């Protein structure tokens, strides 16, 4: 059983760069919600990844596990990015 940190917006905002923010988000539980602004012609549900109430720019048609896997992959690539790159997730 995995133990996740509870997402804290103040902790997240205090982090200095995108890589640090991504690393922090990877320690928190990622969930999914029905996407509000997903443009789809498919009949499958469109889900968006979230950490707490923070929406991630990850959308997926299909199931929640796929969406979470995509979010983890995206966050890992952001965590490996150079610290001087974009400051927001």
Secondary structure, DSSP 8 states (H G I E B T S, - for coil): ----B---HHHHHHS-SHHHHHHHHHTB-EEEEE-SS----SSS-EEEEEETTEEEEEEEES-HHHHHHHHHHHHHHHHTS-TTS-S--
